[in-house]
Amino acid sequence: MFSHLPAPTSDPILSLSTAYRADQRANKVDLGIGVYKNSQGETPVMKAVQKAQDIVVATQTTKAYVGLAGCEEFNQSMVDLLLAGTSATERVTAIQTPGASGALRMLADLMRFAQPDTTVWISNPSYVNHKPIMEAAGLKVRYYSYFSPVTKQVDVELMLSDLAGAGRNDVVLLHGCCHNPTGADIDFAAWQAITALAQKNGFTPFVDIAYQGFGDGLEQDAQGLRFMADNLEEMLITTSCSKNFALYRERTGAAMVVANNITDANNAKGKLLTLARATYTMPPDHGATLVKTILQNQELTQLWKQELSEMQQRLLNLRKTLCNELRNKHNTSQFDFIANHKGMFTVLGFSPEQMSALREQYGIYGVADGRINIAGLTEKDIPYVAQAIMNVS
């Protein structure tokens, strides 16, 4: 049965962690996998999460099954976090999923069932998992222009020109904030323009928002998504608690369907539950219970928001410090764009050969496409990393 299978290929991102751990150099720096690290180089458990865990341990009396949709209180909390104040709250349904990747697959399967000839448009470049998930569900994938390698920002004019070709059988996949891998985000005017195109051409937007709170703040990061949900009859949304609650290994996410009316939304949810039953049956409970506990407790919510804001501000400071080091010590403005990017990631514009040189010569691990995880830096790393960047640029 298995003799004809090809040799496996390594995951381009996860394999970096394995190589990093095997590296014996003392000055190695892991800027590959997308996790947040503090000044000590650790990915901490947030204090709000620790307090929520204490509450759950003290009050939870059973480990019985929760249900196909997961924790409904968690689902409602995610809807409130993303869509509060919009008309979409009256015509949206949500299910809990194993992370945002699980949500992506569930909505991809839903699209395949509802509209088998769907083409999903994704940004060039995009999150490494977007294309394989959509194709695994049997959907066609097409790219739209997004990132300019010259300006290191979004080429809005070219993007809108491409999306003008999307029609009624198409779904346009957008990053809600903190674009992965580039860090270059569309502004609110672009959100408005894409919404107008969707109204005119009939395509369905699909917003993947995995980093809410890491860009400009919790409310600001949802501004474009909320405008779109308020002004369109239908859209799809995936969200993750991996980053903003630091629940990486708990695989806590949600899939949402905004429909023209609540009946259509509930019908979509019913199909999602059927698809979930045939895939993983029920999502893991612990992470969702922690999030629900935090968001239903005013004191814990405030603590969580404070911690999240501190993480976001530290990311901004890391970007500025790296830019200042490159500008002031190495007399170059070539990398000033790093300060304008948002969230965890930045694309340096380096070739695979240059990224290999960073890894082989300096022990600095980034993805071959030039992506580095700013959130993986510690303050003490910055002079060494800046020097290495200059040496291979």
Sequence and secondary structure as in RCSB ss.txt:
>XXXX:A:sequence
MFSHLPAPTSDPILSLSTAYRADQRANKVDLGIGVYKNSQGETPVMKAVQKAQDIVVATQTTKAYVGLAGCEEFN
QSMVDLLLAGTSATERVTAIQTPGASGALRMLADLMRFAQPDTTVWISNPSYVNHKPIMEAAGLKVRYYSYFSPV
TKQVDVELMLSDLAGAGRNDVVLLHGCCHNPTGADIDFAAWQAITALAQKNGFTPFVDIAYQGFGDGLEQDAQGL
RFMADNLEEMLITTSCSKNFALYRERTGAAMVVANNITDANNAKGKLLTLARATYTMPPDHGATLVKTILQNQEL
TQLWKQELSEMQQRLLNLRKTLCNELRNKHNTSQFDFIANHKGMFTVLGFSPEQMSALREQYGIYGVADGRINIA
GLTEKDIPYVAQAIMNVS
>XXXX:A:secstr
  TT       TTHHHHHHHHH   TT EE SS     TTS     HHHHHHHHHHHHH        TT  HHHH
HHHHHHHHTTSGGGGSEEEEEEEHHHHHHHHHHHHHHHH TT EEEEEES  TTHHHHHHHTT EEEEEE B TT
TSSB HHHHHHHHTT  TTEEEEEESSS TTT     HHHHHHHHHHHHHH  EEEEEES TTSSS HHHHTHHH
HHHHHH S EEEEEESTTTS  GGG EEEEEEE SSHHHHHHHHHHHHHHHHTTTSS  SHHHHHHHHHHT HHH
HHHHHHHHHHHHHHHHHHHHHHHHIIIIIT   TTGGGGG  SSEEE    HHHHHHHHHHH EE  TTSEEEGG
G  GGGHHHHHHHHHHH 
